[in-house]
Amino acid sequence: MSAPTPADKPKPDKSDKPKKSRPPSPPRRKNRFNEREFARAGRAAKAIGAERVEVDPATGKISIIIGKPGKDATDRNPWDEVL
């Protein structure tokens, strides 16, 4: 006769053990913005020369703050003086 294999042994009944219960976890807050949106806003702000990017985590509002142009702006359009 061969030795009993693990498959031949009866499995213990798990219903005998009391189930562990965890206290209910608080509901998660909705994610208002994600990293991808912030990265896009940051790249856009950098491209237009913005001063800074602000994020309001409560509302998910992403604001791009544009600074005032300097007096020695070199990117003037010559047609601005004609008109």
Jmol script that loads the backbone (N, CA, C; Angstrom):
load data "model"
ATOM      1  N   MET A   1       0.832  -1.167   0.000  1.00  0.00           N
ATOM      2  CA  MET A   1       0.000   0.000   0.000  1.00  0.00           C
ATOM      3  C   MET A   1       0.887   1.244   0.000  1.00  0.00           C
ATOM      4  N   SER A   2       0.512   2.255  -0.742  1.00  0.00           N
ATOM      5  CA  SER A   2       1.332   3.454  -0.871  1.00  0.00           C
ATOM      6  C   SER A   2       1.018   4.448   0.249  1.00  0.00           C
ATOM      7  N   ALA A   3       1.936   5.368   0.447  1.00  0.00           N
ATOM      8  CA  ALA A   3       1.758   6.391   1.486  1.00  0.00           C
ATOM      9  C   ALA A   3       0.673   7.368   1.051  1.00  0.00           C
ATOM     10  N   PRO A   4      -0.077   7.894   2.007  1.00  0.00           N
ATOM     11  CA  PRO A   4      -1.131   8.847   1.642  1.00  0.00           C
ATOM     12  C   PRO A   4      -0.515  10.139   1.089  1.00  0.00           C
ATOM     13  N   THR A   5      -1.118  10.650   0.056  1.00  0.00           N
ATOM     14  CA  THR A   5      -0.658  11.899  -0.551  1.00  0.00           C
ATOM     15  C   THR A   5      -1.448  13.060   0.030  1.00  0.00           C
ATOM     16  N   PRO A   6      -0.944  14.282  -0.140  1.00  0.00           N
ATOM     17  CA  PRO A   6      -1.671  15.443   0.398  1.00  0.00           C
ATOM     18  C   PRO A   6      -3.078  15.568  -0.190  1.00  0.00           C
ATOM     19  N   ALA A   7      -3.281  15.074  -1.402  1.00  0.00           N
ATOM     20  CA  ALA A   7      -4.602  15.166  -2.009  1.00  0.00           C
ATOM     21  C   ALA A   7      -5.581  14.196  -1.358  1.00  0.00           C
ATOM     22  N   ASP A   8      -5.066  13.090  -0.748  1.00  0.00           N
ATOM     23  CA  ASP A   8      -5.926  12.102  -0.118  1.00  0.00           C
ATOM     24  C   ASP A   8      -6.386  12.531   1.262  1.00  0.00           C
ATOM     25  N   LYS A   9      -5.656  13.449   1.890  1.00  0.00           N
ATOM     26  CA  LYS A   9      -6.010  13.879   3.245  1.00  0.00           C
ATOM     27  C   LYS A   9      -7.251  14.780   3.181  1.00  0.00           C
ATOM     28  N   PRO A  10      -8.149  14.610   4.125  1.00  0.00           N
ATOM     29  CA  PRO A  10      -9.314  15.505   4.135  1.00  0.00           C
ATOM     30  C   PRO A  10      -8.887  16.923   4.529  1.00  0.00           C
ATOM     31  N   LYS A  11      -9.484  17.896   3.877  1.00  0.00           N
ATOM     32  CA  LYS A  11      -9.161  19.294   4.161  1.00  0.00           C
ATOM     33  C   LYS A  11      -9.914  19.740   5.412  1.00  0.00           C
ATOM     34  N   PRO A  12      -9.284  20.530   6.248  1.00  0.00           N
ATOM     35  CA  PRO A  12      -9.982  20.994   7.442  1.00  0.00           C
ATOM     36  C   PRO A  12     -11.152  21.904   7.046  1.00  0.00           C
ATOM     37  N   ASP A  13     -12.198  21.805   7.806  1.00  0.00           N
ATOM     38  CA  ASP A  13     -13.388  22.601   7.534  1.00  0.00           C
ATOM     39  C   ASP A  13     -13.160  24.022   8.057  1.00  0.00           C
ATOM     40  N   LYS A  14     -13.234  24.978   7.177  1.00  0.00           N
ATOM     41  CA  LYS A  14     -12.978  26.367   7.571  1.00  0.00           C
ATOM     42  C   LYS A  14     -14.172  26.986   8.278  1.00  0.00           C
ATOM     43  N   SER A  15     -15.319  26.347   8.207  1.00  0.00           N
ATOM     44  CA  SER A  15     -16.500  26.926   8.840  1.00  0.00           C
ATOM     45  C   SER A  15     -16.423  26.810  10.357  1.00  0.00           C
ATOM     46  N   ASP A  16     -15.517  25.970  10.875  1.00  0.00           N
ATOM     47  CA  ASP A  16     -15.382  25.820  12.317  1.00  0.00           C
ATOM     48  C   ASP A  16     -14.694  27.026  12.942  1.00  0.00           C
ATOM     49  N   LYS A  17     -13.852  27.685  12.180  1.00  0.00           N
ATOM     50  CA  LYS A  17     -13.109  28.818  12.711  1.00  0.00           C
ATOM     51  C   LYS A  17     -13.978  30.072  12.672  1.00  0.00           C
ATOM     52  N   PRO A  18     -13.917  30.886  13.713  1.00  0.00           N
ATOM     53  CA  PRO A  18     -14.670  32.150  13.653  1.00  0.00           C
ATOM     54  C   PRO A  18     -14.002  33.104  12.668  1.00  0.00           C
ATOM     55  N   LYS A  19     -14.801  33.840  11.937  1.00  0.00           N
ATOM     56  CA  LYS A  19     -14.264  34.787  10.956  1.00  0.00           C
ATOM     57  C   LYS A  19     -13.786  36.039  11.670  1.00  0.00           C
ATOM     58  N   LYS A  20     -12.663  36.530  11.197  1.00  0.00           N
ATOM     59  CA  LYS A  20     -12.141  37.774  11.748  1.00  0.00           C
ATOM     60  C   LYS A  20     -12.881  38.926  11.108  1.00  0.00           C
ATOM     61  N   SER A  21     -13.360  39.812  11.916  1.00  0.00           N
ATOM     62  CA  SER A  21     -14.070  40.961  11.357  1.00  0.00           C
ATOM     63  C   SER A  21     -13.242  42.219  11.580  1.00  0.00           C
ATOM     64  N   ARG A  22     -13.227  43.060  10.570  1.00  0.00           N
ATOM     65  CA  ARG A  22     -12.509  44.327  10.665  1.00  0.00           C
ATOM     66  C   ARG A  22     -13.533  45.433  10.875  1.00  0.00           C
ATOM     67  N   PRO A  23     -13.119  46.475  11.531  1.00  0.00           N
ATOM     68  CA  PRO A  23     -14.044  47.609  11.625  1.00  0.00           C
ATOM     69  C   PRO A  23     -14.211  48.217  10.236  1.00  0.00           C
ATOM     70  N   PRO A  24     -15.365  48.751   9.940  1.00  0.00           N
ATOM     71  CA  PRO A  24     -15.569  49.325   8.603  1.00  0.00           C
ATOM     72  C   PRO A  24     -14.637  50.508   8.373  1.00  0.00           C
ATOM     73  N   SER A  25     -14.071  50.555   7.190  1.00  0.00           N
ATOM     74  CA  SER A  25     -13.168  51.660   6.870  1.00  0.00           C
ATOM     75  C   SER A  25     -13.987  52.845   6.379  1.00  0.00           C
ATOM     76  N   PRO A  26     -13.498  54.050   6.622  1.00  0.00           N
ATOM     77  CA  PRO A  26     -14.232  55.223   6.150  1.00  0.00           C
ATOM     78  C   PRO A  26     -14.226  55.269   4.622  1.00  0.00           C
ATOM     79  N   PRO A  27     -15.246  55.842   4.033  1.00  0.00           N
ATOM     80  CA  PRO A  27     -15.268  55.905   2.560  1.00  0.00           C
ATOM     81  C   PRO A  27     -14.148  56.800   2.048  1.00  0.00           C
ATOM     82  N   ARG A  28     -13.628  56.424   0.888  1.00  0.00           N
ATOM     83  CA  ARG A  28     -12.555  57.222   0.290  1.00  0.00           C
ATOM     84  C   ARG A  28     -13.126  58.473  -0.342  1.00  0.00           C
ATOM     85  N   ARG A  29     -12.322  59.525  -0.303  1.00  0.00           N
ATOM     86  CA  ARG A  29     -12.738  60.752  -0.981  1.00  0.00           C
ATOM     87  C   ARG A  29     -12.514  60.608  -2.467  1.00  0.00           C
ATOM     88  N   LYS A  30     -13.329  61.290  -3.233  1.00  0.00           N
ATOM     89  CA  LYS A  30     -13.186  61.250  -4.681  1.00  0.00           C
ATOM     90  C   LYS A  30     -11.919  61.997  -5.071  1.00  0.00           C
ATOM     91  N   ASN A  31     -11.148  61.409  -5.963  1.00  0.00           N
ATOM     92  CA  ASN A  31      -9.927  62.044  -6.440  1.00  0.00           C
ATOM     93  C   ASN A  31     -10.327  63.162  -7.402  1.00  0.00           C
ATOM     94  N   ARG A  32     -10.049  64.380  -7.053  1.00  0.00           N
ATOM     95  CA  ARG A  32     -10.480  65.532  -7.839  1.00  0.00           C
ATOM     96  C   ARG A  32      -9.586  65.788  -9.046  1.00  0.00           C
ATOM     97  N   PHE A  33      -8.325  65.424  -8.973  1.00  0.00           N
ATOM     98  CA  PHE A  33      -7.419  65.587 -10.104  1.00  0.00           C
ATOM     99  C   PHE A  33      -6.383  64.484 -10.016  1.00  0.00           C
ATOM    100  N   ASN A  34      -5.730  64.216 -11.108  1.00  0.00           N
ATOM    101  CA  ASN A  34      -4.698  63.194 -11.071  1.00  0.00           C
ATOM    102  C   ASN A  34      -3.371  63.766 -11.559  1.00  0.00           C
ATOM    103  N   GLU A  35      -2.350  62.989 -11.421  1.00  0.00           N
ATOM    104  CA  GLU A  35      -1.001  63.446 -11.740  1.00  0.00           C
ATOM    105  C   GLU A  35      -0.855  63.779 -13.224  1.00  0.00           C
ATOM    106  N   ARG A  36      -1.559  63.047 -14.057  1.00  0.00           N
ATOM    107  CA  ARG A  36      -1.474  63.290 -15.500  1.00  0.00           C
ATOM    108  C   ARG A  36      -2.016  64.683 -15.846  1.00  0.00           C
ATOM    109  N   GLU A  37      -3.145  65.059 -15.242  1.00  0.00           N
ATOM    110  CA  GLU A  37      -3.704  66.388 -15.511  1.00  0.00           C
ATOM    111  C   GLU A  37      -2.763  67.486 -15.025  1.00  0.00           C
ATOM    112  N   PHE A  38      -2.163  67.269 -13.862  1.00  0.00           N
ATOM    113  CA  PHE A  38      -1.239  68.263 -13.330  1.00  0.00           C
ATOM    114  C   PHE A  38      -0.005  68.396 -14.210  1.00  0.00           C
ATOM    115  N   ALA A  39       0.492  67.275 -14.725  1.00  0.00           N
ATOM    116  CA  ALA A  39       1.668  67.312 -15.598  1.00  0.00           C
ATOM    117  C   ALA A  39       1.352  68.061 -16.883  1.00  0.00           C
ATOM    118  N   ARG A  40       0.167  67.832 -17.439  1.00  0.00           N
ATOM    119  CA  ARG A  40      -0.229  68.555 -18.653  1.00  0.00           C
ATOM    120  C   ARG A  40      -0.314  70.048 -18.401  1.00  0.00           C
ATOM    121  N   ALA A  41      -0.901  70.430 -17.271  1.00  0.00           N
ATOM    122  CA  ALA A  41      -1.009  71.848 -16.937  1.00  0.00           C
ATOM    123  C   ALA A  41       0.377  72.455 -16.723  1.00  0.00           C
ATOM    124  N   GLY A  42       1.266  71.712 -16.093  1.00  0.00           N
ATOM    125  CA  GLY A  42       2.624  72.209 -15.871  1.00  0.00           C
ATOM    126  C   GLY A  42       3.382  72.416 -17.164  1.00  0.00           C
ATOM    127  N   ARG A  43       3.248  71.459 -18.101  1.00  0.00           N
ATOM    128  CA  ARG A  43       3.922  71.618 -19.401  1.00  0.00           C
ATOM    129  C   ARG A  43       3.340  72.796 -20.176  1.00  0.00           C
ATOM    130  N   ALA A  44       2.025  72.975 -20.114  1.00  0.00           N
ATOM    131  CA  ALA A  44       1.396  74.091 -20.806  1.00  0.00           C
ATOM    132  C   ALA A  44       1.854  75.417 -20.199  1.00  0.00           C
ATOM    133  N   ALA A  45       1.942  75.454 -18.879  1.00  0.00           N
ATOM    134  CA  ALA A  45       2.387  76.678 -18.207  1.00  0.00           C
ATOM    135  C   ALA A  45       3.827  77.010 -18.577  1.00  0.00           C
ATOM    136  N   LYS A  46       4.657  75.993 -18.648  1.00  0.00           N
ATOM    137  CA  LYS A  46       6.058  76.211 -19.014  1.00  0.00           C
ATOM    138  C   LYS A  46       6.160  76.705 -20.453  1.00  0.00           C
ATOM    139  N   ALA A  47       5.321  76.166 -21.331  1.00  0.00           N
ATOM    140  CA  ALA A  47       5.365  76.553 -22.744  1.00  0.00           C
ATOM    141  C   ALA A  47       4.967  78.006 -22.957  1.00  0.00           C
ATOM    142  N   ILE A  48       4.033  78.509 -22.154  1.00  0.00           N
ATOM    143  CA  ILE A  48       3.593  79.894 -22.336  1.00  0.00           C
ATOM    144  C   ILE A  48       4.349  80.869 -21.436  1.00  0.00           C
ATOM    145  N   GLY A  49       5.250  80.353 -20.612  1.00  0.00           N
ATOM    146  CA  GLY A  49       6.041  81.222 -19.747  1.00  0.00           C
ATOM    147  C   GLY A  49       5.278  81.699 -18.533  1.00  0.00           C
ATOM    148  N   ALA A  50       4.422  80.858 -17.982  1.00  0.00           N
ATOM    149  CA  ALA A  50       3.631  81.238 -16.810  1.00  0.00           C
ATOM    150  C   ALA A  50       4.514  81.336 -15.577  1.00  0.00           C
ATOM    151  N   GLU A  51       4.016  82.088 -14.623  1.00  0.00           N
ATOM    152  CA  GLU A  51       4.748  82.303 -13.387  1.00  0.00           C
ATOM    153  C   GLU A  51       4.688  81.073 -12.483  1.00  0.00           C
ATOM    154  N   ARG A  52       3.485  80.487 -12.317  1.00  0.00           N
ATOM    155  CA  ARG A  52       3.336  79.307 -11.461  1.00  0.00           C
ATOM    156  C   ARG A  52       2.014  78.591 -11.760  1.00  0.00           C
ATOM    157  N   VAL A  53       1.874  77.384 -11.206  1.00  0.00           N
ATOM    158  CA  VAL A  53       0.663  76.580 -11.330  1.00  0.00           C
ATOM    159  C   VAL A  53       0.169  76.289  -9.925  1.00  0.00           C
ATOM    160  N   GLU A  54      -1.121  76.528  -9.678  1.00  0.00           N
ATOM    161  CA  GLU A  54      -1.704  76.271  -8.362  1.00  0.00           C
ATOM    162  C   GLU A  54      -2.782  75.209  -8.497  1.00  0.00           C
ATOM    163  N   VAL A  55      -2.884  74.356  -7.477  1.00  0.00           N
ATOM    164  CA  VAL A  55      -3.890  73.299  -7.461  1.00  0.00           C
ATOM    165  C   VAL A  55      -4.664  73.388  -6.156  1.00  0.00           C
ATOM    166  N   ASP A  56      -5.992  73.376  -6.249  1.00  0.00           N
ATOM    167  CA  ASP A  56      -6.856  73.328  -5.070  1.00  0.00           C
ATOM    168  C   ASP A  56      -7.324  71.881  -4.914  1.00  0.00           C
ATOM    169  N   PRO A  57      -6.781  71.131  -3.952  1.00  0.00           N
ATOM    170  CA  PRO A  57      -7.130  69.714  -3.854  1.00  0.00           C
ATOM    171  C   PRO A  57      -8.587  69.478  -3.463  1.00  0.00           C
ATOM    172  N   ALA A  58      -9.229  70.423  -2.797  1.00  0.00           N
ATOM    173  CA  ALA A  58     -10.623  70.229  -2.388  1.00  0.00           C
ATOM    174  C   ALA A  58     -11.566  70.235  -3.583  1.00  0.00           C
ATOM    175  N   THR A  59     -11.309  71.105  -4.551  1.00  0.00           N
ATOM    176  CA  THR A  59     -12.200  71.211  -5.701  1.00  0.00           C
ATOM    177  C   THR A  59     -11.604  70.620  -6.969  1.00  0.00           C
ATOM    178  N   GLY A  60     -10.294  70.414  -6.988  1.00  0.00           N
ATOM    179  CA  GLY A  60      -9.643  69.893  -8.180  1.00  0.00           C
ATOM    180  C   GLY A  60      -9.342  70.962  -9.209  1.00  0.00           C
ATOM    181  N   LYS A  61      -9.443  72.211  -8.815  1.00  0.00           N
ATOM    182  CA  LYS A  61      -9.206  73.324  -9.730  1.00  0.00           C
ATOM    183  C   LYS A  61      -7.706  73.535  -9.925  1.00  0.00           C
ATOM    184  N   ILE A  62      -7.272  73.545 -11.180  1.00  0.00           N
ATOM    185  CA  ILE A  62      -5.873  73.789 -11.528  1.00  0.00           C
ATOM    186  C   ILE A  62      -5.801  75.168 -12.175  1.00  0.00           C
ATOM    187  N   SER A  63      -5.032  76.071 -11.584  1.00  0.00           N
ATOM    188  CA  SER A  63      -4.920  77.436 -12.083  1.00  0.00           C
ATOM    189  C   SER A  63      -3.504  77.696 -12.563  1.00  0.00           C
ATOM    190  N   ILE A  64      -3.392  78.332 -13.722  1.00  0.00           N
ATOM    191  CA  ILE A  64      -2.095  78.740 -14.258  1.00  0.00           C
ATOM    192  C   ILE A  64      -1.996  80.244 -14.089  1.00  0.00           C
ATOM    193  N   ILE A  65      -1.002  80.694 -13.328  1.00  0.00           N
ATOM    194  CA  ILE A  65      -0.823  82.109 -13.038  1.00  0.00           C
ATOM    195  C   ILE A  65       0.205  82.661 -14.021  1.00  0.00           C
ATOM    196  N   ILE A  66      -0.221  83.649 -14.787  1.00  0.00           N
ATOM    197  CA  ILE A  66       0.652  84.274 -15.781  1.00  0.00           C
ATOM    198  C   ILE A  66       1.137  85.598 -15.213  1.00  0.00           C
ATOM    199  N   GLY A  67       2.448  85.792 -15.223  1.00  0.00           N
ATOM    200  CA  GLY A  67       3.027  87.019 -14.691  1.00  0.00           C
ATOM    201  C   GLY A  67       2.836  88.188 -15.647  1.00  0.00           C
ATOM    202  N   LYS A  68       3.063  89.374 -15.132  1.00  0.00           N
ATOM    203  CA  LYS A  68       2.952  90.576 -15.956  1.00  0.00           C
ATOM    204  C   LYS A  68       4.163  90.670 -16.872  1.00  0.00           C
ATOM    205  N   PRO A  69       3.970  91.097 -18.109  1.00  0.00           N
ATOM    206  CA  PRO A  69       5.115  91.199 -19.014  1.00  0.00           C
ATOM    207  C   PRO A  69       6.051  92.327 -18.578  1.00  0.00           C
ATOM    208  N   GLY A  70       7.333  92.125 -18.801  1.00  0.00           N
ATOM    209  CA  GLY A  70       8.329  93.131 -18.446  1.00  0.00           C
ATOM    210  C   GLY A  70       8.348  94.263 -19.466  1.00  0.00           C
ATOM    211  N   LYS A  71       9.028  95.364 -19.120  1.00  0.00           N
ATOM    212  CA  LYS A  71       9.086  96.510 -20.016  1.00  0.00           C
ATOM    213  C   LYS A  71      10.028  96.268 -21.184  1.00  0.00           C
ATOM    214  N   ASP A  72      10.985  95.391 -21.016  1.00  0.00           N
ATOM    215  CA  ASP A  72      11.934  95.134 -22.082  1.00  0.00           C
ATOM    216  C   ASP A  72      11.583  93.825 -22.806  1.00  0.00           C
ATOM    217  N   ALA A  73      10.342  93.716 -23.224  1.00  0.00           N
ATOM    218  CA  ALA A  73       9.911  92.507 -23.928  1.00  0.00           C
ATOM    219  C   ALA A  73      10.562  92.483 -25.308  1.00  0.00           C
ATOM    220  N   THR A  74      11.219  91.401 -25.629  1.00  0.00           N
ATOM    221  CA  THR A  74      11.905  91.301 -26.915  1.00  0.00           C
ATOM    222  C   THR A  74      11.042  90.663 -27.982  1.00  0.00           C
ATOM    223  N   ASP A  75       9.886  90.133 -27.601  1.00  0.00           N
ATOM    224  CA  ASP A  75       9.027  89.466 -28.579  1.00  0.00           C
ATOM    225  C   ASP A  75       7.897  90.395 -29.048  1.00  0.00           C
ATOM    226  N   ARG A  76       8.212  91.644 -29.252  1.00  0.00           N
ATOM    227  CA  ARG A  76       7.206  92.605 -29.715  1.00  0.00           C
ATOM    228  C   ARG A  76       6.889  92.372 -31.188  1.00  0.00           C
ATOM    229  N   ASN A  77       5.660  92.629 -31.520  1.00  0.00           N
ATOM    230  CA  ASN A  77       5.215  92.499 -32.888  1.00  0.00           C
ATOM    231  C   ASN A  77       5.350  93.877 -33.552  1.00  0.00           C
ATOM    232  N   PRO A  78       6.009  94.018 -34.695  1.00  0.00           N
ATOM    233  CA  PRO A  78       6.166  95.331 -35.322  1.00  0.00           C
ATOM    234  C   PRO A  78       4.831  95.921 -35.758  1.00  0.00           C
ATOM    235  N   TRP A  79       3.837  95.120 -35.948  1.00  0.00           N
ATOM    236  CA  TRP A  79       2.533  95.642 -36.365  1.00  0.00           C
ATOM    237  C   TRP A  79       1.791  96.329 -35.223  1.00  0.00           C
ATOM    238  N   ASP A  80       2.200  96.088 -33.965  1.00  0.00           N
ATOM    239  CA  ASP A  80       1.572  96.765 -32.840  1.00  0.00           C
ATOM    240  C   ASP A  80       1.812  98.299 -32.931  1.00  0.00           C
ATOM    241  N   GLU A  81       2.968  98.719 -33.436  1.00  0.00           N
ATOM    242  CA  GLU A  81       3.275 100.135 -33.527  1.00  0.00           C
ATOM    243  C   GLU A  81       2.569 100.759 -34.734  1.00  0.00           C
ATOM    244  N   VAL A  82       2.316  99.989 -35.782  1.00  0.00           N
ATOM    245  CA  VAL A  82       1.674 100.524 -36.974  1.00  0.00           C
ATOM    246  C   VAL A  82       0.201 100.825 -36.683  1.00  0.00           C
ATOM    247  N   LEU A  83      -0.444  99.927 -35.971  1.00  0.00           N
ATOM    248  CA  LEU A  83      -1.870 100.102 -35.686  1.00  0.00           C
ATOM    249  C   LEU A  83      -2.026 101.098 -34.582  1.00  0.00           C
TER     250      LEU A  83
END
end "model"
wireframe off; spacefill off
backbone 0.3
color backbone group
